[in-house]
Amino acid sequence: MSAARSLWRDALRRLAGNRAATASALVLLLLAAVALAGPAISPYTAAQMDFSSMGVAPGLHAGHWLGTDRLGRDLFVRVLLGTRLSLAIALLATVVSLVIGVTWGAVAGYAGGRVDGVMMRAVDVLYALPTLFFVIILTVVFDRSPALLFVAIGAVGWLTMARVARGQAMALMRREFIEASIAAGAGPARIVTRHLVPNLLGTVVVYATLMIPQMILVESFLSFLGIGIQEPLASLGNLIADGAADMETAPWMLLEPAGCLVLIVICFNFLGDGLRDALDPRSA
Amino acid sequence: MLVYVLKRIAGSIPTLAIIVALSFGLVRLAPGGPFDEEQALPAEIKANLQRAYGLDQPLPVQFGRYVRGLLHGDFGPSFKFKDFTVTELIASGLPVSLELGALAMLAAVLLGVPLGVAAALDHNGPGDRLIMGGAALGVAVPVFVVAPLAALVFGIYLGWLPVSGWEPGKLADMVLPAATLALPVMAYVARLARASMLETLRAPFVAAARARGVPRGRLLLRHALPAALTPVVSYLGPAAAAILTGSLVVETIFGLPGIGRYLVQGALNRDYTLVMGMVIVYAAFMILMNLLVDVAYAWLDPRVRPGAGH
């Protein structure tokens, strides 16, 4: 156990030495904190319309820091709520795809042989499908709720994770400690849950960090097209769509949520790269 | 080589069959049908409509009929674009989408590769930093952000290019959409080309060629570049996927009458047959692209060429 702890401590130390990754982590934490707390502090709510100041540009004088949209809704609150919803959907979708992917991959890697062949063939076939188009079918077929959205995105996002987990699991299966455990009489369930999955965690963390921005992009892509999050709920995607519609007269409506989205995606990418280097010094 | 190509074609038929079955199954899982409008239709009218579209038949019969139609190039009637079949909508949109996608793909590769190579030759220099910084941004900024910004800057502020609309054969209409669509792919291609060029330049065979006195230009173009291109070629499959998805946004924003826009409208209108047909066309196209990429890969890299080393 102490060996495992020192591995993580080592990784943390290496991560702290990576300035881009540390700064990104701080920015993300700050953004998450503001997105969680901000709407509670603000005097406005997301759907509240201020008829005396519709389409006001950002500034301090009108009481709307980031301006308002054409309906007089406060953009500061809407961008924060949008960030919160986009982050929440991305996190949940990532968790869904990690749970499916790691389980699938670990079982395939453990079983090997024909079971592995069938399971990975299934992944190959699904990989060849244009997954995003299936998410679109899902959103057409079922009601467009945020809950469905993260399940749909997560359900198509697990394939890469399954491949990675399976490769790692197969390598682990050849290690002595697994052999010792099998010799000591451990059953398949115990091997998978106690030995394979914990040892996959490092890889999983790296992939999760790199998967979250992908999930955010998928969610905002669908919301941008109008088949994701629906009004009056705000997500970064539908805020950008709203802004794009009014960009000639009110460019800030586009620039604020777009800037926020780009910042989040870039930070997660830096953090993921940093984590990969920290957890796997050989690849750095 | 021919056997390899035929084998790959045969191998892609089950994938296509699964796609057709999956999209048909998903659509039929839907709670409610295409005729559940806000104003409920009288029962007899609804029954008549369902009979007209064959929805009163058992599912296997409907599936059989749909597949038979597909084999004859018939995707069925559109539920919401009345008087149009899905095949007609696809036929009207496909040329526009193909032109857009091909232009974007060409721009991405023809600009991305030289940029990546230039960055590799200036390893850690200012040019390298500049190109890679731009590429990092290009990868992170999604098409649906770039597209409205490009329309705002080049279309409205500068007034250089048309912002929306499309006339057959008018290239100016395609410049902004194709450029925005190409940008993220170009950024990724530049990164790949740089990384593999750096690796290739350190490879023994390049050193050997240099030792033989091969001139620098020939060394780069004839020896290093083909070897460095293989990762770029294998990325072209995913690149086609990225361009396809991006085209949904770009066609919607710039008002191009391609199939991407029909797919989005179909999804918004819950036009089941239209969405299914579009997904099948996209999937078939993806499979074709992956096939072409594999063949090109085998042609470029002797190590994976089928039959080599046996």
Chai-1 contact restraints between the chains, C-beta under 6 A:
chainA,res_idxA,chainB,res_idxB,connection_type,confidence,min_distance_angstrom,max_distance_angstrom,comment,restraint_id
A,V125,B,T15,contact,1.0,0.0,6.0,A-B,restraint_1
A,V125,B,I18,contact,1.0,0.0,6.0,A-B,restraint_2
A,A128,B,T15,contact,1.0,0.0,6.0,A-B,restraint_3
A,L129,B,I19,contact,1.0,0.0,6.0,A-B,restraint_4
A,P130,B,Y282,contact,1.0,0.0,6.0,A-B,restraint_5
A,P130,B,A283,contact,1.0,0.0,6.0,A-B,restraint_6
A,P130,B,M286,contact,1.0,0.0,6.0,A-B,restraint_7
A,L132,B,T245,contact,1.0,0.0,6.0,A-B,restraint_8
A,F133,B,V279,contact,1.0,0.0,6.0,A-B,restraint_9
A,F133,B,Y282,contact,1.0,0.0,6.0,A-B,restraint_10
A,I136,B,A267,contact,1.0,0.0,6.0,A-B,restraint_11
A,I137,B,S23,contact,1.0,0.0,6.0,A-B,restraint_12
A,I137,B,L26,contact,1.0,0.0,6.0,A-B,restraint_13
A,V140,B,A267,contact,1.0,0.0,6.0,A-B,restraint_14
A,V140,B,R270,contact,1.0,0.0,6.0,A-B,restraint_15
A,V140,B,V275,contact,1.0,0.0,6.0,A-B,restraint_16
A,V141,B,L26,contact,1.0,0.0,6.0,A-B,restraint_17
A,V141,B,V27,contact,1.0,0.0,6.0,A-B,restraint_18
A,V141,B,A30,contact,1.0,0.0,6.0,A-B,restraint_19
A,L217,B,P142,contact,1.0,0.0,6.0,A-B,restraint_20
A,F224,B,F144,contact,1.0,0.0,6.0,A-B,restraint_21
A,L225,B,V264,contact,1.0,0.0,6.0,A-B,restraint_22
A,G226,B,L268,contact,1.0,0.0,6.0,A-B,restraint_23
A,I227,B,A267,contact,1.0,0.0,6.0,A-B,restraint_24
A,A244,B,P148,contact,1.0,0.0,6.0,A-B,restraint_25
A,M247,B,P148,contact,1.0,0.0,6.0,A-B,restraint_26
A,M247,B,L152,contact,1.0,0.0,6.0,A-B,restraint_27
A,E248,B,I156,contact,1.0,0.0,6.0,A-B,restraint_28
A,L254,B,P148,contact,1.0,0.0,6.0,A-B,restraint_29
A,A258,B,V145,contact,1.0,0.0,6.0,A-B,restraint_30
A,V262,B,V141,contact,1.0,0.0,6.0,A-B,restraint_31
A,V265,B,A140,contact,1.0,0.0,6.0,A-B,restraint_32
A,I266,B,A140,contact,1.0,0.0,6.0,A-B,restraint_33
